[in-house]
């Protein structure tokens, strides 16, 4: 009988020595000033769509003056919190870097939130000030009112709401809100060098609110040390795919950890120029790639669907693209192939790769090398340096060849210097997520096959180093004892020419005493139109003819106008479940969630 032995999977990368990580007195802002590639201060750091550039010198100068204002005028201290409620802009990084220099924690909030959605994170984090984009002041004020936050700071006597505008001139809000730049004007020539921190691992750089598939979002506490380690790991973990000469495109929302780290932290440290999209618009996205000769983009699977299927792609020159790094949600090998075929047919030499991470891992756990993508399609790559992993099944048993269970899926547990400090105000949730030995339980089911594993899907592809995500632990569908992965069925659905987007959930059948897979689809632009039920029936029959019996869409297929997703691109299956639950309650039938 195999023993319950922890079988630790190490990173294949050589460990990075402590001397290259955070040092005594380090602040993430002071670390970013080290400029390992000696990039000149005149190089653009961020570029607006209209061509206006914020140079690296501008970024550091403005943020150091704003940092002085935060400490001297707004009376903030190390550990104080400032929330940012704004879409992408070239001023968003200025606010972030000012907060870092001042030792102030940035609470990054989705600009898609309504007032009611803001209440919980505002009440939970209790920021002393909020930087808000013009036009969103009313939402913030209502959220602040419901959360019980003051509109005047008790220490400074100043208003707690400031505008973060990307316009050339100072903005003024309908209730007299002042632009953040008024604080910089008041600072004048006064600047603040990054505040030294006694222990960078014990001070929050960011509090990011997870999108949450159930319950209220939790505030993820990420330290200065978390991101210093992540930054030094990134070039090595990306196998040379990360080049400071490249121009990147900020299409993902800055408030999300995927974009926050890559585009505001790592790119500044490494010297990459970033073109900023205020919000996702596919036409603007394509036009920006063409105009600015974009080489690298962090994307999510819904963007891959558009790149693979939208006729708009034919109207733009995308030949400058070299690397597309997909993350935040599973990317199927089929969809990745479709994107590469489409873009290569348009010229250029683009390669796609996939990474994996969570807010709690600051954000990356693993990444794949673009040059190996065709050999390890669908893989999330290998562990970052200085990280360790385990795969643990439902019984608590590690899966691996030492215990005779190699090739089985298990929940991915990770440990290392980039794991979050914890969940804000939730010691119970922190203890549930991170055990006494420091293992963070991701909630994602993965497999790390050896080359000899019998499953043809993975045969010959792995060496125990590359991981594949099978699915989200809590989202697996159980059909008569068999596990059905929604992500696998979604990938198959997306390969149908008439399907533009898809999501799969499980619904419970009392008659059969089991869960049934139910698919939602959005017709692709190439669909000829006609009766939606005919399309649904056609797609269901097509899928059922290509999968094992337990994976058939016994719950049916429904046609929708859009699949609900979070700002980071994760399918919000909870929303779909809630809709079905309401429908079921109204009908009083025998199928439920």
LOLUMDREN-63512 format. One record per residue (C-alpha): residue number from 0; y negated, z negated, x; residue in three letters. Coordinates in steps of 0.02 Angstrom, whole numbers, plus 50000, padded with zeros to 5 digits. Example, Ala and Ser with C-alpha at 12.3 -4.5 7.8 and 13.67 -1.06 7.14 Angstrom:
<sites>
SITE   vopa      c2      c3      c1   voti
SITE      0   50225   49610   50615    ALA
SITE      1   50053   49643   50684    SER
</sites>
This chain:
<sites>
SITE   vopa      c2      c3      c1   voti
SITE      0   50000   50000   50000    UNK
SITE      1   49828   50043   50069    UNK
SITE      2   49715   49894   50105    UNK
SITE      3   49539   49878   50036    UNK
SITE      4   49462   49917   50204    UNK
SITE      5   49283   49973   50222    UNK
SITE      6   49296   50146   50298    UNK
SITE      7   49126   50184   50372    UNK
SITE      8   49073   50365   50396    UNK
SITE      9   48945   50377   50538    UNK
SITE     10   48810   50508   50558    UNK
SITE     11   48864   50652   50672    UNK
SITE     12   48692   50644   50753    UNK
SITE     13   48666   50535   50907    UNK
SITE     14   48576   50374   50861    UNK
SITE     15   48389   50367   50887    UNK
SITE     16   48346   50220   51002    UNK
SITE     17   48239   50077   50937    UNK
SITE     18   48103   50124   51063    UNK
SITE     19   48066   50280   50958    UNK
SITE     20   48057   50184   50794    UNK
SITE     21   47925   50061   50733    UNK
SITE     22   47852   49951   50869    UNK
SITE     23   47764   49782   50860    UNK
SITE     24   47597   49802   50773    UNK
SITE     25   47642   49974   50705    UNK
SITE     26   47565   50036   50544    UNK
SITE     27   47626   50200   50470    UNK
SITE     28   47448   50268   50487    UNK
SITE     29   47440   50226   50673    UNK
SITE     30   47611   50305   50697    UNK
SITE     31   47551   50467   50615    UNK
SITE     32   47407   50478   50739    UNK
SITE     33   47530   50498   50884    UNK
SITE     34   47538   50686   50852    UNK
SITE     35   47699   50727   50949    UNK
SITE     36   47664   50915   50952    UNK
SITE     37   47483   50897   51013    UNK
SITE     38   47419   50992   50862    UNK
SITE     39   47229   51016   50875    UNK
SITE     40   47115   50924   50753    UNK
SITE     41   47041   51091   50699    UNK
SITE     42   47205   51151   50624    UNK
SITE     43   47205   51148   50432    UNK
SITE     44   47306   51005   50362    UNK
SITE     45   47286   51053   50178    UNK
SITE     46   47223   51213   50097    UNK
SITE     47   47169   51236   49916    UNK
SITE     48   47219   51392   49823    UNK
SITE     49   47041   51457   49840    UNK
SITE     50   47057   51449   50030    UNK
SITE     51   46954   51291   50061    UNK
SITE     52   47035   51197   50205    UNK
SITE     53   47040   51013   50251    UNK
SITE     54   47072   51004   50438    UNK
SITE     55   47172   50868   50523    UNK
SITE     56   47009   50801   50594    UNK
SITE     57   46932   50797   50420    UNK
SITE     58   47084   50707   50350    UNK
SITE     59   47083   50569   50481    UNK
SITE     60   46893   50549   50480    UNK
SITE     61   46877   50538   50291    UNK
SITE     62   47027   50423   50272    UNK
SITE     63   46964   50303   50407    UNK
SITE     64   46794   50290   50321    UNK
SITE     65   46876   50263   50152    UNK
SITE     66   46990   50133   50231    UNK
SITE     67   46836   50039   50292    UNK
SITE     68   46768   50043   50114    UNK
SITE     69   46931   49979   50043    UNK
SITE     70   46924   49825   50155    UNK
SITE     71   46737   49794   50165    UNK
SITE     72   46672   49852   49995    UNK
SITE     73   46821   49836   49879    UNK
SITE     74   46881   49674   49963    UNK
SITE     75   47063   49726   49980    UNK
SITE     76   47186   49646   50101    UNK
SITE     77   47353   49691   50177    UNK
SITE     78   47476   49704   50033    UNK
SITE     79   47344   49739   49900    UNK
SITE     80   47387   49883   49784    UNK
SITE     81   47292   50040   49733    UNK
SITE     82   47370   50158   49606    UNK
SITE     83   47348   50347   49615    UNK
SITE     84   47357   50442   49450    UNK
SITE     85   47324   50623   49491    UNK
SITE     86   47403   50795   49506    UNK
SITE     87   47413   50872   49679    UNK
SITE     88   47249   50897   49769    UNK
SITE     89   47184   50902   49948    UNK
SITE     90   47104   50731   49916    UNK
SITE     91   47268   50649   49867    UNK
SITE     92   47322   50637   50052    UNK
SITE     93   47151   50566   50098    UNK
SITE     94   47179   50422   49976    UNK
SITE     95   47356   50393   50038    UNK
SITE     96   47307   50390   50222    UNK
SITE     97   47160   50276   50186    UNK
SITE     98   47274   50154   50097    UNK
SITE     99   47397   50158   50242    UNK
SITE    100   47262   50125   50371    UNK
SITE    101   47196   49977   50270    UNK
SITE    102   47370   49904   50246    UNK
SITE    103   47352   49937   50060    UNK
SITE    104   47503   49989   49957    UNK
SITE    105   47492   50153   49861    UNK
SITE    106   47568   50146   49687    UNK
SITE    107   47604   50328   49647    UNK
SITE    108   47608   50368   49461    UNK
SITE    109   47655   50529   49373    UNK
SITE    110   47501   50618   49301    UNK
SITE    111   47615   50675   49159    UNK
SITE    112   47622   50497   49091    UNK
SITE    113   47539   50456   48927    UNK
SITE    114   47450   50290   48900    UNK
SITE    115   47606   50205   48833    UNK
SITE    116   47711   50264   48982    UNK
SITE    117   47579   50194   49100    UNK
SITE    118   47586   50019   49027    UNK
SITE    119   47747   49964   49112    UNK
SITE    120   47709   50022   49292    UNK
SITE    121   47530   49957   49280    UNK
SITE    122   47585   49789   49212    UNK
SITE    123   47728   49781   49338    UNK
SITE    124   47629   49827   49495    UNK
SITE    125   47457   49759   49442    UNK
SITE    126   47352   49873   49553    UNK
SITE    127   47178   49808   49593    UNK
SITE    128   47102   49983   49585    UNK
SITE    129   47156   50152   49516    UNK
SITE    130   47109   50323   49585    UNK
SITE    131   47118   50446   49441    UNK
SITE    132   47094   50633   49425    UNK
SITE    133   46948   50690   49314    UNK
SITE    134   47007   50718   49137    UNK
SITE    135   47137   50580   49144    UNK
SITE    136   47014   50434   49134    UNK
SITE    137   47046   50404   48949    UNK
SITE    138   47235   50393   48974    UNK
SITE    139   47213   50268   49115    UNK
SITE    140   47086   50162   49023    UNK
SITE    141   47202   50148   48873    UNK
SITE    142   47349   50107   48986    UNK
SITE    143   47247   49975   49078    UNK
SITE    144   47193   49898   48914    UNK
SITE    145   47372   49883   48851    UNK
SITE    146   47431   49817   49020    UNK
SITE    147   47292   49687   49024    UNK
SITE    148   47209   49752   49183    UNK
SITE    149   47022   49718   49209    UNK
SITE    150   46895   49858   49221    UNK
SITE    151   46792   49758   49347    UNK
SITE    152   46866   49683   49505    UNK
SITE    153   46844   49494   49510    UNK
SITE    154   46820   49490   49698    UNK
SITE    155   46703   49636   49728    UNK
SITE    156   46620   49648   49558    UNK
SITE    157   46646   49836   49567    UNK
SITE    158   46730   49948   49437    UNK
SITE    159   46918   49964   49459    UNK
SITE    160   46924   50149   49415    UNK
SITE    161   46870   50287   49536    UNK
SITE    162   46886   50475   49520    UNK
SITE    163   46992   50573   49642    UNK
SITE    164   46922   50748   49625    UNK
SITE    165   46964   50908   49719    UNK
SITE    166   46799   50992   49673    UNK
SITE    167   46666   51027   49805    UNK
SITE    168   46542   50909   49722    UNK
SITE    169   46556   50726   49672    UNK
SITE    170   46624   50702   49497    UNK
SITE    171   46565   50578   49367    UNK
SITE    172   46673   50518   49223    UNK
SITE    173   46625   50503   49038    UNK
SITE    174   46610   50314   49055    UNK
SITE    175   46511   50321   49217    UNK
SITE    176   46663   50323   49331    UNK
SITE    177   46611   50362   49510    UNK
SITE    178   46694   50479   49633    UNK
SITE    179   46797   50404   49776    UNK
SITE    180   46677   50497   49890    UNK
SITE    181   46537   50377   49841    UNK
SITE    182   46635   50244   49936    UNK
SITE    183   46643   50358   50088    UNK
SITE    184   46456   50389   50073    UNK
SITE    185   46427   50202   50072    UNK
SITE    186   46537   50182   50224    UNK
SITE    187   46426   50303   50320    UNK
SITE    188   46481   50306   50501    UNK
SITE    189   46587   50149   50482    UNK
SITE    190   46772   50181   50512    UNK
SITE    191   46928   50074   50514    UNK
SITE    192   47069   50095   50638    UNK
SITE    193   47241   50067   50561    UNK
SITE    194   47270   49881   50532    UNK
SITE    195   47408   49817   50649    UNK
SITE    196   47556   49746   50554    UNK
SITE    197   47656   49601   50624    UNK
SITE    198   47815   49672   50545    UNK
SITE    199   47809   49849   50475    UNK
SITE    200   47973   49820   50384    UNK
SITE    201   47898   49684   50274    UNK
SITE    202   47742   49773   50210    UNK
SITE    203   47751   49902   50071    UNK
SITE    204   47677   50072   50109    UNK
SITE    205   47720   50138   49936    UNK
SITE    206   47785   50081   49769    UNK
SITE    207   47864   50230   49683    UNK
SITE    208   47928   50222   49505    UNK
SITE    209   48096   50303   49481    UNK
SITE    210   48110   50427   49338    UNK
SITE    211   48248   50321   49264    UNK
SITE    212   48393   50388   49161    UNK
SITE    213   48398   50229   49056    UNK
SITE    214   48286   50079   49031    UNK
SITE    215   48112   50058   49106    UNK
SITE    216   48076   50136   49276    UNK
SITE    217   48091   50016   49423    UNK
SITE    218   47961   50003   49560    UNK
SITE    219   48042   50052   49726    UNK
SITE    220   47965   49957   49872    UNK
SITE    221   47960   50065   50029    UNK
SITE    222   47898   49990   50191    UNK
SITE    223   47794   50062   50333    UNK
SITE    224   47951   50049   50441    UNK
SITE    225   48056   50147   50315    UNK
SITE    226   47945   50299   50334    UNK
SITE    227   47919   50284   50522    UNK
SITE    228   48108   50292   50543    UNK
SITE    229   48121   50436   50419    UNK
SITE    230   47988   50535   50511    UNK
SITE    231   48074   50522   50681    UNK
SITE    232   48242   50564   50602    UNK
SITE    233   48180   50720   50512    UNK
SITE    234   48168   50849   50654    UNK
SITE    235   48340   50803   50722    UNK
SITE    236   48422   50794   50550    UNK
SITE    237   48354   50965   50503    UNK
SITE    238   48434   51049   50655    UNK
SITE    239   48275   51138   50711    UNK
SITE    240   48238   51208   50537    UNK
SITE    241   48080   51102   50537    UNK
SITE    242   47943   51191   50636    UNK
SITE    243   47763   51133   50656    UNK
SITE    244   47701   51313   50668    UNK
SITE    245   47757   51347   50489    UNK
SITE    246   47648   51341   50334    UNK
SITE    247   47724   51245   50189    UNK
SITE    248   47686   51250   50003    UNK
SITE    249   47661   51091   49903    UNK
SITE    250   47734   51136   49734    UNK
SITE    251   47821   50971   49694    UNK
SITE    252   47712   50828   49629    UNK
SITE    253   47642   50719   49769    UNK
SITE    254   47679   50561   49671    UNK
SITE    255   47866   50594   49687    UNK
SITE    256   47949   50530   49845    UNK
SITE    257   48022   50701   49890    UNK
SITE    258   47848   50778   49906    UNK
SITE    259   47760   50618   49958    UNK
SITE    260   47862   50599   50115    UNK
SITE    261   47883   50780   50166    UNK
SITE    262   47709   50844   50128    UNK
SITE    263   47596   50693   50157    UNK
SITE    264   47690   50597   50291    UNK
SITE    265   47810   50707   50391    UNK
SITE    266   47704   50865   50391    UNK
SITE    267   47551   50772   50454    UNK
SITE    268   47650   50685   50590    UNK
SITE    269   47731   50848   50644    UNK
SITE    270   47578   50960   50623    UNK
SITE    271   47625   51075   50478    UNK
SITE    272   47490   51156   50370    UNK
SITE    273   47515   51130   50183    UNK
SITE    274   47448   51241   50044    UNK
SITE    275   47423   51137   49886    UNK
SITE    276   47468   51190   49709    UNK
SITE    277   47383   51073   49584    UNK
SITE    278   47530   51090   49466    UNK
SITE    279   47678   51206   49448    UNK
SITE    280   47636   51378   49384    UNK
SITE    281   47763   51510   49434    UNK
SITE    282   47636   51650   49449    UNK
SITE    283   47522   51543   49560    UNK
SITE    284   47675   51490   49658    UNK
SITE    285   47724   51670   49697    UNK
SITE    286   47544   51722   49733    UNK
SITE    287   47521   51578   49855    UNK
SITE    288   47679   51626   49951    UNK
SITE    289   47613   51803   49969    UNK
SITE    290   47432   51758   50013    UNK
SITE    291   47466   51619   50138    UNK
SITE    292   47630   51687   50210    UNK
SITE    293   47723   51529   50165    UNK
SITE    294   47875   51495   50275    UNK
SITE    295   47948   51334   50203    UNK
SITE    296   47955   51257   50030    UNK
SITE    297   48037   51100   49961    UNK
SITE    298   48100   51150   49789    UNK
SITE    299   48212   51090   49647    UNK
SITE    300   48350   51184   49553    UNK
SITE    301   48239   51238   49405    UNK
SITE    302   48130   51335   49528    UNK
SITE    303   48288   51413   49600    UNK
SITE    304   48332   51475   49425    UNK
SITE    305   48162   51562   49413    UNK
SITE    306   48178   51637   49586    UNK
SITE    307   48349   51704   49542    UNK
SITE    308   48310   51772   49369    UNK
SITE    309   48124   51795   49333    UNK
SITE    310   48060   51975   49334    UNK
SITE    311   47895   51910   49408    UNK
SITE    312   47979   51897   49577    UNK
SITE    313   47978   52087   49592    UNK
SITE    314   47787   52089   49590    UNK
SITE    315   47757   51987   49750    UNK
SITE    316   47792   51999   49936    UNK
SITE    317   47897   51846   49978    UNK
SITE    318   47961   51909   50145    UNK
SITE    319   47876   51769   50243    UNK
SITE    320   47996   51638   50173    UNK
SITE    321   48115   51566   50302    UNK
SITE    322   48177   51401   50230    UNK
SITE    323   48200   51339   50052    UNK
SITE    324   48253   51157   50051    UNK
SITE    325   48321   51109   49881    UNK
SITE    326   48338   50928   49829    UNK
SITE    327   48312   50800   49689    UNK
SITE    328   48458   50870   49586    UNK
SITE    329   48623   50960   49621    UNK
SITE    330   48615   51143   49671    UNK
SITE    331   48769   51248   49642    UNK
SITE    332   48834   51370   49771    UNK
SITE    333   48822   51509   49641    UNK
SITE    334   48637   51478   49607    UNK
SITE    335   48599   51464   49792    UNK
SITE    336   48685   51631   49823    UNK
SITE    337   48588   51712   49682    UNK
SITE    338   48422   51654   49756    UNK
SITE    339   48464   51716   49930    UNK
SITE    340   48526   51885   49866    UNK
SITE    341   48369   51910   49762    UNK
SITE    342   48246   51865   49899    UNK
SITE    343   48337   51956   50038    UNK
SITE    344   48340   52112   49932    UNK
SITE    345   48150   52099   49934    UNK
SITE    346   48145   52092   50124    UNK
SITE    347   48135   51946   50243    UNK
SITE    348   48266   51827   50307    UNK
SITE    349   48259   51675   50195    UNK
SITE    350   48393   51542   50207    UNK
SITE    351   48426   51407   50081    UNK
SITE    352   48489   51233   50118    UNK
SITE    353   48510   51074   50021    UNK
SITE    354   48465   50894   50053    UNK
SITE    355   48501   50733   49963    UNK
SITE    356   48409   50571   49938    UNK
SITE    357   48329   50451   49817    UNK
SITE    358   48168   50353   49802    UNK
SITE    359   48268   50204   49864    UNK
SITE    360   48314   50294   50027    UNK
SITE    361   48135   50344   50074    UNK
SITE    362   48192   50481   50027    UNK
SITE    363   48326   50571   50129    UNK
SITE    364   48507   50526   50158    UNK
SITE    365   48572   50694   50217    UNK
SITE    366   48522   50874   50247    UNK
SITE    367   48610   51037   50282    UNK
SITE    368   48573   51160   50419    UNK
SITE    369   48510   51324   50348    UNK
SITE    370   48613   51426   50471    UNK
SITE    371   48773   51345   50403    UNK
SITE    372   48731   51364   50219    UNK
SITE    373   48856   51503   50187    UNK
SITE    374   48996   51402   50263    UNK
SITE    375   48958   51243   50166    UNK
SITE    376   48887   51309   50003    UNK
SITE    377   48840   51172   49883    UNK
SITE    378   48848   51039   50018    UNK
SITE    379   48708   50912   50039    UNK
SITE    380   48739   50918   50226    UNK
SITE    381   48766   50778   50350    UNK
SITE    382   48698   50602   50363    UNK
SITE    383   48530   50574   50446    UNK
SITE    384   48533   50487   50615    UNK
SITE    385   48555   50297   50613    UNK
SITE    386   48632   50302   50439    UNK
SITE    387   48809   50255   50388    UNK
SITE    388   48902   50294   50227    UNK
SITE    389   49052   50241   50126    UNK
SITE    390   49138   50320   49977    UNK
SITE    391   49200   50190   49853    UNK
SITE    392   49304   50223   49698    UNK
SITE    393   49296   50135   49530    UNK
SITE    394   49421   50003   49587    UNK
SITE    395   49313   49956   49737    UNK
SITE    396   49429   50045   49860    UNK
SITE    397   49354   50149   50000    UNK
SITE    398   49424   50325   49996    UNK
SITE    399   49472   50403   50161    UNK
SITE    400   49615   50462   50268    UNK
SITE    401   49644   50290   50344    UNK
SITE    402   49694   50226   50173    UNK
SITE    403   49791   50377   50117    UNK
SITE    404   49663   50433   49989    UNK
SITE    405   49561   50559   50089    UNK
SITE    406   49485   50697   49983    UNK
SITE    407   49455   50588   49831    UNK
SITE    408   49279   50570   49762    UNK
SITE    409   49193   50401   49771    UNK
SITE    410   49023   50325   49742    UNK
SITE    411   48913   50356   49894    UNK
SITE    412   48853   50196   49979    UNK
SITE    413   48729   50208   50123    UNK
SITE    414   48658   50087   50251    UNK
SITE    415   48519   50105   50379    UNK
SITE    416   48335   50076   50421    UNK
SITE    417   48268   50189   50283    UNK
SITE    418   48339   50091   50135    UNK
SITE    419   48205   50017   50021    UNK
SITE    420   48148   49836   50031    UNK
SITE    421   48199   49814   49850    UNK
SITE    422   48142   49836   49670    UNK
SITE    423   47973   49758   49630    UNK
SITE    424   47991   49599   49527    UNK
SITE    425   48176   49634   49502    UNK
SITE    426   48281   49529   49622    UNK
SITE    427   48426   49545   49501    UNK
SITE    428   48421   49735   49508    UNK
SITE    429   48399   49729   49696    UNK
SITE    430   48555   49621   49717    UNK
SITE    431   48652   49739   49605    UNK
SITE    432   48597   49891   49707    UNK
SITE    433   48611   49821   49884    UNK
SITE    434   48756   49709   49934    UNK
SITE    435   48751   49566   50059    UNK
SITE    436   48799   49684   50200    UNK
SITE    437   48653   49801   50167    UNK
SITE    438   48751   49940   50078    UNK
SITE    439   48645   50030   49948    UNK
SITE    440   48748   50096   49802    UNK
SITE    441   48674   50266   49758    UNK
SITE    442   48762   50288   49591    UNK
SITE    443   48809   50465   49643    UNK
SITE    444   48989   50522   49661    UNK
SITE    445   49023   50619   49822    UNK
SITE    446   49164   50693   49923    UNK
SITE    447   49175   50716   50112    UNK
SITE    448   49330   50824   50135    UNK
SITE    449   49424   50856   50296    UNK
SITE    450   49460   51038   50334    UNK
SITE    451   49639   51017   50276    UNK
SITE    452   49604   50953   50101    UNK
SITE    453   49704   51048   49971    UNK
SITE    454   49566   51074   49841    UNK
SITE    455   49522   51260   49857    UNK
SITE    456   49341   51222   49816    UNK
SITE    457   49324   51129   49982    UNK
SITE    458   49470   51195   50085    UNK
SITE    459   49418   51237   50262    UNK
SITE    460   49237   51189   50232    UNK
SITE    461   49224   51010   50290    UNK
SITE    462   49262   50902   50439    UNK
SITE    463   49230   50734   50358    UNK
SITE    464   49045   50752   50400    UNK
SITE    465   48976   50863   50262    UNK
SITE    466   48956   50787   50089    UNK
SITE    467   48961   50865   49918    UNK
SITE    468   48890   50774   49766    UNK
SITE    469   49012   50784   49622    UNK
SITE    470   48900   50703   49493    UNK
SITE    471   48801   50553   49437    UNK
SITE    472   48920   50406   49413    UNK
SITE    473   48853   50356   49243    UNK
SITE    474   48844   50536   49181    UNK
SITE    475   49025   50585   49206    UNK
SITE    476   49105   50638   49041    UNK
SITE    477   49275   50561   49006    UNK
SITE    478   49385   50680   48906    UNK
SITE    479   49553   50602   48867    UNK
SITE    480   49560   50517   49036    UNK
SITE    481   49497   50669   49132    UNK
SITE    482   49326   50663   49217    UNK
SITE    483   49210   50808   49179    UNK
SITE    484   49057   50832   49289    UNK
SITE    485   48905   50896   49192    UNK
SITE    486   48832   50972   49351    UNK
SITE    487   48986   51082   49375    UNK
SITE    488   48975   51152   49198    UNK
SITE    489   48786   51175   49214    UNK
SITE    490   48811   51277   49372    UNK
SITE    491   48937   51388   49283    UNK
SITE    492   48822   51410   49133    UNK
SITE    493   48679   51464   49246    UNK
SITE    494   48786   51604   49316    UNK
SITE    495   48793   51685   49143    UNK
SITE    496   48664   51827   49138    UNK
SITE    497   48595   51773   48968    UNK
SITE    498   48569   51590   49017    UNK
SITE    499   48405   51543   49098    UNK
SITE    500   48430   51354   49102    UNK
SITE    501   48564   51231   49049    UNK
SITE    502   48611   51049   49027    UNK
SITE    503   48775   50965   48978    UNK
SITE    504   48803   50793   48902    UNK
SITE    505   48952   50703   48827    UNK
SITE    506   48964   50660   48642    UNK
SITE    507   49094   50542   48571    UNK
SITE    508   49216   50604   48439    UNK
SITE    509   49288   50467   48332    UNK
SITE    510   49417   50589   48265    UNK
SITE    511   49483   50623   48440    UNK
SITE    512   49434   50454   48516    UNK
SITE    513   49360   50537   48668    UNK
SITE    514   49202   50617   48737    UNK
SITE    515   49172   50803   48716    UNK
SITE    516   49062   50910   48829    UNK
SITE    517   48910   50980   48736    UNK
SITE    518   48800   51113   48817    UNK
SITE    519   48618   51155   48789    UNK
SITE    520   48556   51324   48849    UNK
SITE    521   48391   51415   48863    UNK
SITE    522   48403   51605   48849    UNK
SITE    523   48356   51698   49008    UNK
SITE    524   48216   51830   49010    UNK
SITE    525   48351   51964   49019    UNK
SITE    526   48429   51911   48853    UNK
SITE    527   48413   52054   48731    UNK
SITE    528   48371   51937   48588    UNK
SITE    529   48455   51923   48420    UNK
SITE    530   48546   51783   48333    UNK
SITE    531   48548   51621   48434    UNK
SITE    532   48713   51565   48359    UNK
SITE    533   48793   51726   48417    UNK
SITE    534   48730   51691   48593    UNK
SITE    535   48794   51511   48584    UNK
SITE    536   48966   51569   48527    UNK
SITE    537   48973   51702   48661    UNK
SITE    538   48926   51580   48800    UNK
SITE    539   49049   51449   48740    UNK
SITE    540   49192   51573   48737    UNK
SITE    541   49140   51637   48909    UNK
SITE    542   49139   51462   48986    UNK
SITE    543   49301   51407   48903    UNK
SITE    544   49388   51557   48978    UNK
SITE    545   49338   51503   49154    UNK
SITE    546   49374   51316   49159    UNK
SITE    547   49520   51198   49147    UNK
SITE    548   49565   51139   48973    UNK
SITE    549   49481   50969   48988    UNK
SITE    550   49316   51051   49038    UNK
SITE    551   49299   51164   48887    UNK
SITE    552   49141   51147   48784    UNK
SITE    553   49226   51063   48636    UNK
SITE    554   49060   50984   48586    UNK
SITE    555   48985   51158   48563    UNK
SITE    556   48836   51253   48632    UNK
SITE    557   48658   51237   48568    UNK
SITE    558   48510   51349   48605    UNK
SITE    559   48344   51268   48651    UNK
SITE    560   48173   51328   48706    UNK
SITE    561   48169   51212   48857    UNK
SITE    562   48280   51087   48949    UNK
SITE    563   48191   50919   48972    UNK
SITE    564   48170   50874   49155    UNK
SITE    565   48078   50741   49254    UNK
SITE    566   47932   50790   49368    UNK
SITE    567   48056   50797   49513    UNK
SITE    568   48170   50919   49422    UNK
SITE    569   48308   50801   49366    UNK
SITE    570   48382   50844   49197    UNK
SITE    571   48337   50707   49072    UNK
SITE    572   48505   50697   48987    UNK
SITE    573   48446   50535   48906    UNK
SITE    574   48322   50635   48802    UNK
SITE    575   48460   50751   48742    UNK
SITE    576   48574   50604   48702    UNK
SITE    577   48436   50521   48602    UNK
SITE    578   48409   50680   48500    UNK
SITE    579   48594   50694   48459    UNK
SITE    580   48604   50510   48418    UNK
SITE    581   48460   50525   48293    UNK
SITE    582   48539   50679   48217    UNK
SITE    583   48708   50594   48204    UNK
SITE    584   48633   50441   48120    UNK
SITE    585   48545   50550   47993    UNK
SITE    586   48702   50649   47953    UNK
SITE    587   48821   50501   47959    UNK
SITE    588   48959   50608   48033    UNK
SITE    589   49102   50559   48146    UNK
SITE    590   49035   50620   48312    UNK
SITE    591   48921   50506   48410    UNK
SITE    592   48865   50464   48586    UNK
</sites>
